[in-house]
């Protein structure tokens, strides 16, 4: 299936659907949706897998209901439009709130991820040599297990819709992790890990993977911190300040800001699978989500992030807009169809413009509302050292080991890899098995310090799951160092 052979049958399929009474129609063609995974376990090649998919997905909105169909055969393109239309007609007989995409001006554009060296062009031997060299640096007498993981993703797709839009996208992402593990004196396995991150600028090809400042240069630090964990005491139960490094802070934001602010979840679409949201349609402009230090954006223009993709799967250009402004909830992650349902349900205009958050993980899956770049904006409270110096009694936390989230994202409990105790503005010792918990709004209301731009990085997420059937999506979170006061930490005995 080639794009030049699809332009006419796609145009004809869209025209037939619209002439049959459809309110909207779109098609997404993936000429390439490929990935490569390499895993070294204790230096042995545990996984060397590659995948490739190609095909066309069609959506039709008829009578306020969606119909969807997909095919990987060029001969079945016309049939895919017919199936999508038939499915929409059937669904329209059951619809309670009719969806409306409206009519927007046609968009013609393209987007390509910034890349210097395509990792798919790098010989396998070179990749394995690089990963093997990192594995060697992770070795130590006390290290019992080592894992090095690399996941590469490349997608090329085209989009057409009944508005007259035509968009081409070339997306590439690189994800990597490394981990060292060993048993402590209590027989518990401790670990330290490091994921490939980005400062939000620059390129995201093989050159990002091999940049030691972004991932591979942390081997010695990981081993040193693991060795400290093996003899460290456990974090005791109590209330104290919590400082989150971006390795932990991004998951805090992901679970308790990103997911609760997906509009389809607010409308109840995830209740049977991954829970709903404590946010309601009456919350916007009124709900105090956190302290005045909390400002969060859906920022589509982060140069280097897996959450930057140019246009969503409805043809909407990525937008830069605030979700939370100085602690007040002002917007959420939206798509065209969900905006129409939200405004209908509220009986007023809650949202005006789509936030460009409609995304699908494959040609054969329908788009749903997804996170993009959900970022906490940098603050004015200095660097990490400044925030530590201003903390009387607290812990500095990094990297999640476990997480438990309330059914409506109203509360949470996280376990982390490591804690550094802070007394009188100074780090005193390492503590193991740290945990913290809280109620979402109360927790963000206790945000007392937000680090400056020097503490802000984009943590990459390759595996955000949502939807039925499940869709695993890649996103990014730009986060600074953050301090929260009077937080329950440790486990009560």
Secondary structure, DSSP 8 states (H G I E B T S, - for coil): --GGGTHHHHHHHHHHHHHTT-SEEEEEEEEEEEEEEEEEETTEEEEEEEEEEEEEEEEEEETTEEEEEEES-GGGHHHHHHHHHHHHHHHHTT-SS----------EEEEE---SS-GGGS-HHHHHHHHHHHHHHT--TT--EEEEEEEEEEEEEEEEETT--EEEEEEEEEEEEEEEEEE-TTS-EEEEEEE-EE-S-S--SHHHHT-TTTTGGGHHHHHHHHHHHTT-EE--SEEEEEEE-HHHHHHHHIIIIIGGGBHHHHTTTTTTTT---S--TT-TTT-B-S-TT--EEEETT-SS-TT--SB-TTS-B--EEEEEETTEE---B--HHHHHHHHHHHTS-S--S--S-EE-SSTTS--EE---BEEE---SS--HHHHHHT-SEEEEEEEEEEEEE-TTSSEEEEEEEEEEEEETTEEEEEEES-EEEEEHHHHHHTEEEE--GGG-EEEEEEEEEETTTTEEEEEEEEE--EEEEEEEES---
